[in-house]
C-alpha cells in the first residue's frame, strides 16, 4: 500500500474483544460469515483489510453504528483453514484509518476510509515523555507477573514515539474502551501523556493488589498454620483419649445438660447457645461469654429438691437443742411443717425475725434448715445499694454475673433451700437503683414463681424457697417490702433466760472448744448470774459468750501452768478472771423517800430500773430537767407538771406553787441518753411527793405514760421491766390496765414474787405509791 493515498475502499473485519494497533503482528480466528467473505475479498485484492473493534462483545452480528469508526489497516500475511471451518489468519497492523462511509453491508462490510497520518517529530519534550513512559512501564513489569521481563528489552529499542505508545498499550491488560481511546488519539504527545496516566493508575492498583495479596497470604499462612496445629492437637488428643477441642467441649456440655434434665424452655435456650458456641472461633472472647452463660444455665437447680423432714417431734427437738426460748418463732416453724404435711405443697413463707443484735436470729434460721432437712444459704444485705446485686447484670456488660439470689440458689443446689437474707434493714439506695424495690418480686409469694434475673433471662421459680429475713429495726425497711413479710419479734433475753443459755449452751460449748471437761472447770450459778448482771448489758448473748471464752482461757492457762488441776469459779474469784464489774444495775431504795420514785425502763440491753428525783426550792416557777433526757421524756415531764397544776386543790398542793418555787427534775446517770414514752406517771408521782412532802413506797416500781387529763396510756417491754423490778427487789409494779395481756409472757417464778396493779388514771397510782394515801 502506498502511504500517499489518502482515501480508498477496503473490506472491514469487525473484531470482538480485541484491538489491533499499527505495528502489531498477531493471529486471528475468523468464523462469522460476513468476516470470512471480507477476508476473501481482501485476499483477492491486495491483502489489505480494515480491523475495527465492535463496541459490545456479546453482539453476534453488529450493525455499522455498533462499530468504532477508527480502526487499523492491516496486511493479511497468512491464512489457514481449520477443521472446524474457522479460518486462522496472521495479520500485521499498518496504519490508523477512519471509516468515512459504508459502501456495502449485505454480504460483507466494505467501507470508504481515510488514512490518519502521525507526526514522528522527536522533540525534547516527547523524548522526556518516552523515557518517563518506559520507566513507568518497567516498574509495572516488575510489579506485574503477567508480562515477561524480556518484553521491556524489546520495547526499549523502539525510537518512534507513536509506535512506542502503541506497543506498550497493546501489552497492558486494559479495557477495550481504554485501548480504543489510545488508538483514537492521533497527536503523539497526547497519546504518550494518556498512556503515562494509565500506567500510573495501573501501577497504583498493582501496589494495592500486592499489599492486599501479602496481607491475605499472611492471614492464610496463619490460618493454615493454626489449622495444621489444631489438626495435630486433635490427633494428639485422640491418641491420649481426650475430647477434641470445641467440638469436645460442646459434646461435654450436651452430656451435662442431659444429666440435669431442666425444663423444655431451658433445653431450647441451651441448645441455641451451644449452636452459637460451635460457630465461634476458639480464640474469640464471645466464646467465653457464651460458655459462662451455658455453665450457669446448666449449673442452676431447675428440678432438684430435698425431701422435707415433716416429723414435728424431730423438728421441735432440733430447735430446742440449738436455742433456748424464742417460743413464737419456733411455734411458727412447727405450724408451717404441720400445714406442709397436710397439703404436701405450700408456697414458702417469708418470715422476718426482728430483734436486737445477738439474740440468735441468724442461728435460728440455720436451725430451721436443719430441722426441715433442707440446704441453707445465707446472703448478707448490709450495705447493698446496687439493684444488680439482687437482679444481676445484663450479659452485654463485661464481667456480667447473676444476682445474689440466683448465686445463692446455685450454691444450695436445690429449688427449696432455706434462704436467709440477713440485715434486710441495712440496705441503702443510690443512683444505681433501689435493691429494696428489686426484692419486692423475690419476697412476694404471688410473684416469685417467675422471678426474672437480668443475666439468666429465663424465669426462675422461687416459690418453694423458704425465705427468712432478719432485721434489728422495722422502721428502716421500706413499707411495701415490710408488707410482704410476716413479722416475728424476738425482743431479747431476760436475765433468767440468759442464765439458762449460759449454763446449757454457751459455757459447755466454750469448755469443749478450749479442751476443758467438767472435771477441770466448774462455774457456780451465782458467779454466772453476776456475769449476766454486772459484766454484760445487752439484749442478746454475744458479750456473755465472750465472757465465757475469757473464763475458759484463764482456766486453761492456770491448768497448763500447773498451778491447779481443777478450777472452780465463784462470785469471789470472778473478779480475778474478768476484772472489776463493768455495769451496775438499779436496786430498790433502802427506805421510803420524798420526791424519789423508781421507774421501770426498757432498753435494747433489756429492762432496768430508773430513779427519778424531784427537788423543790423557793424561786419563780422555773422547771429544770436534767439527766440527758430525750424529747419524749421532756414532754412527759411537761404533761405531768401541767396535770398537777390543774389538780392542785384535790392533791392538797398550794395552787400558786408554780410561781413561788423552782422545780428540778433529775434522772441520775446523766451521761447515758434516756428517752421513751413510759415515764409520765413516774415523773407525776415524784412531783406530787416533792410538793406534798409525802414519801413514796420504796417497794413500788411503775411504768406508764400520762395525758393532760391524768389518763394512763399503755407501754411496751413489760416482761423486761418486770424482770428488772424483780432483780432490784421491788414487790409491787404499777402498770397501765391495757398491758394486762402482757403479764402472761412474764416467767411464772417472777409473776409469783410480784404484785401487778393495773391502773387507768393517775389518782389510782398516787393511792398505791404515796405512803399517806396508802395508810388512810
SEROZA-393196 format. One record per residue (C-alpha): x negated, y, z. Coordinates in steps of 0.05 Angstrom, whole numbers, padded with zeros to 5 digits, always signed. Layout:
% residues N
XYZ;...
END
This chain:
% residues 776
+00000+00000+00000;-00025+00069-00017;-00023+00114+00042;-00010+00174-00002;+00060+00150-00017;+00106+00188+00030;+00171+00150+00015;+00192+00083-00012;+00244+00027-00010;+00228-00032+00034;+00263-00092+00066;+00279-00086+00141;+00269-00142+00192;+00304-00126+00258;+00266-00152+00319;+00297-00177+00384;+00259-00163+00449;+00195-00150+00411;+00160-00088+00385;+00101-00085+00336;+00050-00027+00337;+00005-00008+00278;-00059-00049+00282;-00026-00108+00317;-00031-00178+00288;+00019-00229+00314;+00064-00288+00296;+00139-00280+00289;+00192-00336+00286;+00247-00315+00238;+00313-00353+00240;+00370-00306+00223;+00395-00310+00150;+00390-00235+00136;+00320-00234+00165;+00298-00294+00123;+00324-00260+00058;+00289-00195+00077;+00225-00234+00087;+00233-00269+00020;+00245-00202-00015;+00180-00175+00016;+00141-00235-00008;+00168-00225-00079;+00147-00151-00079;+00082-00131-00045;+00086-00168+00023;+00106-00104+00059;+00165-00103+00108;+00191-00054+00160;+00194-00083+00231;+00242-00043+00274;+00270-00066+00342;+00344-00071+00356;+00368-00034+00418;+00404-00092+00452;+00372-00161+00456;+00437-00201+00461;+00468-00177+00395;+00462-00232+00342;+00479-00191+00280;+00461-00118+00294;+00492-00060+00256;+00448-00004+00229;+00469+00041+00287;+00441-00011+00336;+00370-00010+00306;+00317+00042+00325;+00304+00089+00267;+00228+00089+00277;+00190+00024+00266;+00125-00004+00239;+00110-00022+00167;+00074-00089+00169;+00039-00134+00119;+00060-00207+00116;-00005-00246+00119;+00021-00317+00122;+00088-00354+00122;+00103-00425+00145;+00170-00462+00145;+00181-00503+00209;+00221-00569+00210;+00280-00537+00247;+00290-00487+00190;+00256-00429+00225;+00202-00390+00187;+00138-00372+00225;+00102-00312+00195;+00037-00277+00211;+00043-00201+00206;-00004-00142+00215;+00023-00073+00234;+00001-00019+00184;+00035+00047+00195;+00093+00082+00231;+00154+00097+00189;+00223+00128+00197;+00286+00100+00166;+00316+00154+00123;+00374+00114+00093;+00402+00044+00088;+00405+00022+00014;+00434-00048+00026;+00465-00081+00086;+00503-00143+00059;+00452-00197+00043;+00394-00165+00080;+00375-00095+00103;+00338-00053+00052;+00320+00018+00073;+00291+00082+00047;+00232+00100+00093;+00184+00157+00101;+00114+00145+00129;+00092+00182+00192;+00020+00205+00187;-00022+00211+00251;-00076+00261+00268;-00142+00228+00280;-00180+00291+00302;-00224+00277+00362;-00224+00339+00407;-00259+00341+00476;-00191+00342+00510;-00168+00280+00472;-00234+00246+00487;-00226+00261+00561;-00155+00233+00558;-00182+00170+00523;-00234+00160+00578;-00182+00170+00633;-00134+00122+00599;-00190+00070+00593;-00209+00079+00667;-00137+00070+00690;-00128+00010+00644;-00190-00021+00675;-00161-00011+00745;-00096-00040+00721;-00131-00102+00693;-00167-00111+00760;-00101-00108+00798;-00060-00149+00748;-00073-00222+00738;-00032-00223+00673;-00087-00193+00628;-00154-00227+00619;-00216-00183+00632;-00242-00194+00560;-00184-00152+00536;-00216-00089+00565;-00281-00103+00526;-00243-00107+00460;-00203-00044+00475;-00261-00001+00499;-00294-00006+00429;-00236+00030+00395;-00254+00100+00375;-00188+00124+00344;-00145+00155+00399;-00078+00136+00369;-00098+00064+00357;-00126+00060+00429;-00059+00083+00457;-00020+00034+00413;-00064-00027+00430;-00064-00013+00506;+00012-00003+00505;+00020-00069+00468;-00017-00105+00525;+00026-00075+00580;+00088-00113+00605;+00135-00055+00594;+00208-00050+00577;+00224-00045+00502;+00251+00026+00510;+00185+00049+00543;+00144+00018+00486;+00192+00049+00434;+00181+00117+00468;+00105+00109+00456;+00118+00086+00384;+00162+00147+00370;+00110+00195+00399;+00071+00217+00338;+00023+00271+00367;-00037+00232+00394;-00047+00278+00454;+00025+00270+00477;+00020+00195+00466;-00042+00189+00510;-00011+00231+00565;+00053+00189+00565;+00010+00126+00567;-00030+00155+00625;+00034+00168+00664;+00058+00097+00651;-00010+00068+00673;-00010+00108+00737;+00061+00085+00753;+00045+00012+00737;-00018+00015+00779;+00021+00041+00839;+00073-00013+00830;+00017-00066+00827;-00014-00037+00891;+00052-00044+00926;+00062-00113+00898;-00008-00133+00923;+00006-00105+00993;+00074-00140+00996;+00043-00203+00969;-00012-00202+01022;+00040-00189+01077;+00084-00245+01052;+00024-00291+01045;+00002-00276+01117;+00073-00289+01141;+00077-00352+01100;+00009-00375+01126;+00032-00360+01197;+00099-00396+01186;+00064-00455+01153;+00014-00457+01209;+00070-00455+01262;+00109-00507+01223;+00048-00552+01219;+00033-00543+01293;+00105-00556+01312;+00106-00619+01270;+00042-00641+01304;+00072-00625+01372;+00135-00665+01353;+00091-00724+01333;+00052-00720+01398;+00115-00713+01439;+00146-00772+01402;+00084-00814+01417;+00088-00794+01490;+00163-00807+01492;+00181-00735+01506;+00241-00699+01476;+00228-00656+01415;+00226-00580+01425;+00290-00541+01419;+00328-00600+01390;+00310-00640+01452;+00328-00581+01496;+00398-00576+01464;+00407-00651+01470;+00389-00649+01543;+00439-00592+01556;+00494-00631+01520;+00479-00691+01564;+00485-00648+01627;+00550-00618+01600;+00580-00687+01592;+00559-00705+01664;+00592-00645+01698;+00656-00652+01656;+00680-00579+01660;+00749-00555+01633;+00760-00554+01558;+00752-00478+01551;+00683-00483+01584;+00663-00541+01539;+00682-00500+01478;+00644-00439+01504;+00581-00480+01519;+00584-00515+01450;+00587-00447+01415;+00528-00422+01455;+00489-00487+01440;+00500-00476+01366;+00472-00406+01373;+00413-00433+01412;+00397-00484+01358;+00393-00429+01306;+00350-00384+01349;+00274-00388+01339;+00236-00416+01400;+00196-00352+01407;+00259-00307+01408;+00277-00271+01472;+00350-00280+01454;+00340-00355+01461;+00320-00347+01535;+00383-00305+01548;+00428-00357+01516;+00392-00414+01553;+00401-00380+01621;+00475-00367+01607;+00486-00440+01588;+00449-00463+01650;+00496-00421+01693;+00559-00448+01659;+00535-00519+01669;+00509-00510+01740;+00574-00479+01766;+00621-00529+01800;+00685-00529+01759;+00717-00592+01788;+00670-00617+01842;+00701-00614+01912;+00691-00644+01980;+00746-00682+02015;+00773-00644+02075;+00770-00679+02143;+00841-00667+02166;+00833-00700+02234;+00857-00646+02283;+00826-00680+02343;+00758-00683+02310;+00764-00610+02288;+00782-00588+02358;+00725-00628+02386;+00674-00596+02337;+00699-00525+02351;+00696-00536+02426;+00626-00565+02421;+00599-00503+02387;+00639-00447+02422;+00669-00433+02489;+00734-00393+02488;+00757-00360+02423;+00823-00395+02432;+00863-00355+02380;+00811-00365+02325;+00807-00440+02339;+00882-00446+02341;+00888-00412+02272;+00839-00462+02241;+00877-00521+02270;+00942-00493+02243;+00911-00489+02174;+00889-00561+02179;+00958-00583+02201;+00992-00549+02142;+00940-00575+02094;+00954-00646+02118;+01028-00637+02105;+01027-00603+02036;+00959-00630+02012;+00946-00566+01973;+00944-00497+02005;+00911-00434+01978;+00851-00417+02021;+00868-00367+02076;+00830-00301+02082;+00811-00295+02156;+00777-00233+02184;+00742-00242+02250;+00738-00174+02284;+00696-00163+02345;+00633-00133+02375;+00563-00160+02357;+00541-00225+02388;+00609-00256+02403;+00598-00314+02354;+00637-00293+02292;+00585-00319+02242;+00571-00383+02281;+00646-00396+02287;+00652-00394+02211;+00596-00445+02207;+00632-00489+02257;+00697-00485+02217;+00659-00511+02155;+00631-00569+02198;+00700-00585+02226;+00731-00586+02156;+00672-00625+02127;+00662-00570+02075;+00600-00536+02047;+00583-00470+02080;+00560-00407+02043;+00543-00340+02075;+00536-00274+02039;+00519-00210+02076;+00554-00148+02050;+00519-00099+02097;+00494-00040+02056;+00522-00067+01989;+00541-00007+01946;+00540-00033+01875;+00602-00064+01844;+00558-00110+01802;+00536-00144+01868;+00607-00173+01870;+00627-00179+01797;+00559-00189+01765;+00525-00153+01707;+00544-00154+01634;+00500-00201+01593;+00478-00142+01549;+00434-00117+01606;+00362-00140+01615;+00357-00186+01675;+00433-00194+01680;+00459-00244+01730;+00525-00264+01763;+00552-00230+01825;+00542-00256+01896;+00609-00293+01896;+00591-00337+01836;+00520-00345+01862;+00548-00369+01928;+00595-00419+01894;+00536-00446+01854;+00495-00454+01919;+00553-00491+01951;+00562-00537+01892;+00636-00547+01905;+00700-00508+01889;+00725-00510+01961;+00670-00486+02008;+00678-00443+02070;+00653-00376+02044;+00631-00325+02096;+00630-00252+02075;+00590-00222+02133;+00593-00149+02155;+00650-00130+02108;+00659-00065+02146;+00589-00042+02128;+00597-00037+02053;+00589+00032+02021;+00602+00062+01953;+00566+00109+01906;+00561+00125+01831;+00551+00051+01816;+00622+00035+01836;+00661+00012+01896;+00646-00060+01917;+00705-00058+01965;+00752-00049+01905;+00717-00106+01868;+00730-00151+01929;+00806-00139+01923;+00811-00193+01869;+00766-00241+01908;+00806-00235+01973;+00877-00236+01943;+00905-00307+01944;+00952-00289+01887;+00896-00264+01842;+00833-00302+01858;+00852-00365+01819;+00829-00327+01757;+00770-00288+01785;+00730-00255+01728;+00655-00246+01735;+00624-00199+01683;+00566-00247+01670;+00605-00313+01666;+00662-00280+01626;+00707-00341+01637;+00759-00340+01693;+00738-00379+01756;+00787-00409+01806;+00772-00386+01878;+00839-00406+01906;+00810-00469+01940;+00756-00429+01976;+00767-00413+02049;+00743-00342+02057;+00723-00318+02126;+00701-00246+02135;+00670-00213+02196;+00672-00140+02219;+00653-00101+02281;+00707-00049+02269;+00770-00046+02227;+00775+00029+02214;+00717+00029+02163;+00748-00026+02120;+00789+00003+02061;+00864-00003+02074;+00881-00044+02011;+00825-00094+02028;+00849-00098+02100;+00919-00113+02076;+00895-00177+02041;+00863-00207+02104;+00891-00239+02167;+00861-00206+02228;+00835-00249+02286;+00808-00205+02342;+00752-00230+02385;+00747-00176+02439;+00685-00202+02475;+00670-00250+02531;+00689-00240+02604;+00638-00247+02659;+00665-00316+02676;+00662-00337+02603;+00591-00312+02596;+00570-00352+02657;+00602-00415+02628;+00570-00403+02560;+00503-00393+02594;+00509-00458+02633;+00537-00502+02578;+00507-00474+02514;+00451-00423+02519;+00408-00450+02575;+00409-00524+02552;+00393-00502+02481;+00333-00459+02503;+00308-00513+02550;+00309-00563+02493;+00273-00514+02445;+00220-00500+02499;+00208-00573+02517;+00238-00568+02586;+00281-00622+02616;+00327-00617+02677;+00272-00647+02718;+00227-00587+02702;+00273-00527+02704;+00335-00511+02745;+00371-00444+02746;+00421-00434+02802;+00491-00408+02785;+00482-00346+02829;+00419-00329+02790;+00456-00337+02724;+00512-00292+02749;+00461-00239+02768;+00431-00243+02698;+00500-00233+02668;+00516-00174+02714;+00451-00137+02723;+00406-00156+02664;+00455-00152+02606;+00511-00106+02586;+00543-00129+02521;+00607-00158+02494;+00570-00217+02463;+00515-00262+02489;+00454-00245+02446;+00416-00209+02502;+00438-00264+02550;+00406-00315+02503;+00342-00273+02503;+00342-00274+02579;+00347-00350+02578;+00289-00351+02528;+00248-00308+02576;+00263-00353+02635;+00244-00415+02596;+00179-00383+02571;+00159-00363+02641;+00176-00432+02668;+00136-00466+02612;+00075-00424+02627;+00080-00439+02701;+00085-00514+02688;+00029-00516+02636;-00018-00476+02682;-00007-00530+02734;+00019-00482+02787;+00084-00521+02794;+00113-00585+02765;+00185-00561+02773;+00212-00490+02771;+00276-00471+02808;+00303-00401+02792;+00343-00369+02849;+00371-00299+02860;+00307-00282+02898;+00257-00308+02847;+00295-00279+02788;+00262-00211+02793;+00193-00244+02788;+00213-00271+02720;+00256-00216+02690;+00233-00154+02728;+00278-00105+02764;+00353-00106+02744;+00367-00061+02683;+00440-00046+02697;+00486-00034+02756;+00560-00050+02758;+00613-00010+02794;+00633-00032+02864;+00693-00011+02907;+00683+00046+02956;+00665+00026+03027;+00722+00068+03055;+00782+00109+03032;+00761+00175+03000;+00795+00241+02987;+00792+00263+02914;+00756+00200+02891;+00794+00147+02851;+00769+00082+02820;+00788+00078+02747;+00781+00018+02701;+00744+00027+02634;+00736-00017+02573;+00671-00010+02534;+00640-00051+02478;+00599-00086+02532;+00663-00109+02568;+00701-00080+02627;+00673-00034+02681;+00696+00009+02740;+00691+00084+02737;+00696+00131+02797;+00730+00198+02782;+00715+00253+02832;+00752+00319+02842;+00727+00377+02884;+00770+00438+02901;+00735+00503+02922;+00760+00575+02931;+00760+00612+02864;+00803+00639+02808;+00833+00575+02778;+00775+00552+02735;+00778+00479+02712;+00709+00447+02702;+00698+00379+02670;+00630+00344+02674;+00602+00274+02661;+00594+00277+02585;+00667+00266+02571;+00697+00258+02502;+00754+00299+02474;+00807+00247+02493;+00786+00246+02566;+00784+00322+02569;+00854+00325+02541;+00876+00273+02593;+00848+00319+02648;+00885+00379+02620;+00950+00339+02616;+00942+00315+02688;+00928+00387+02712;+00990+00414+02676;+01034+00359+02704;+01011+00373+02776;+01025+00448+02766;+01095+00431+02743;+01108+00385+02803;+01070+00424+02857;+01131+00432+02904;+01151+00358+02902;+01078+00339+02915;+01072+00388+02974;+01018+00429+02939;+01011+00505+02941;+01045+00530+02877;+00990+00582+02867;+00932+00534+02874;+00911+00546+02802;+00900+00620+02818;+00864+00612+02885;+00820+00551+02873;+00768+00527+02824;+00774+00453+02807;+00716+00410+02786;+00729+00340+02757;+00666+00297+02752;+00654+00227+02725;+00587+00201+02752;+00531+00173+02707;+00534+00236+02664;+00483+00212+02613;+00530+00158+02588;+00584+00183+02539;+00655+00166+02562;+00718+00171+02523;+00784+00135+02514;+00859+00143+02526;+00864+00107+02593;+00840+00156+02647;+00902+00201+02652;+00934+00172+02715;+00866+00164+02748;+00850+00238+02740;+00920+00259+02762;+00915+00216+02825;+00846+00245+02841;+00873+00316+02832;+00933+00304+02877;+00888+00272+02930;+00839+00331+02929;+00894+00384+02931;+00934+00350+02986;+00875+00322+03026;+00906+00253+03027;+00855+00197+03016;+00862+00144+02962;+00862+00070+02979;+00793+00041+02964;+00823-00026+02944;+00864+00004+02887;+00839+00010+02815;+00881+00040+02759;+00886+00049+02684;+00937+00084+02641;+00949+00148+02601;+00995+00203+02624;+01042+00251+02588;+01062+00321+02609;+01126+00293+02638;+01088+00242+02681;+01104+00180+02638;+01050+00125+02638;+01030+00100+02568;+01000+00032+02551;+00926+00018+02543;+00880-00035+02514;+00830-00084+02544;+00870-00103+02606;+00834-00171+02610;+00765-00139+02612;+00787-00085+02661;+00818-00136+02708;+00753-00176+02708;+00713-00113+02724;+00762-00097+02782;+00755-00168+02808;+00679-00164+02804;+00680-00097+02841;+00721-00124+02899;+00786-00088+02885;+00851-00120+02907;+00906-00080+02870;+00910-00058+02798;+00959-00004+02776;+00975-00013+02703;+01026+00011+02651;+01090-00031+02651;+01084-00041+02575;+01019-00081+02587;+01053-00135+02629;+01050-00182+02568;+00973-00179+02571;+00969-00208+02641;+00975-00278+02612;+00907-00270+02579;+00871-00260+02645;+00839-00323+02674;+00881-00356+02728;+00827-00350+02781;+00825-00275+02772;+00901-00268+02769;+00907-00304+02837;+00860-00255+02871;+00890-00191+02844;+00957-00156+02854;+00983-00124+02789;+01032-00066+02797;+01065-00044+02732;+01086+00029+02732;+01125+00074+02685;+01115+00142+02720;+01061+00178+02758;+01105+00181+02821;+01101+00105+02826;+01025+00110+02820;+01020+00160+02877;+01064+00118+02922;+01016+00060+02915;+00949+00096+02914;+00956+00152+02966;+00949+00127+03038;+01001+00177+03068;+01054+00158+03019;+01038+00085+03025;+01047+00086+03102;+01111+00128+03101;
END
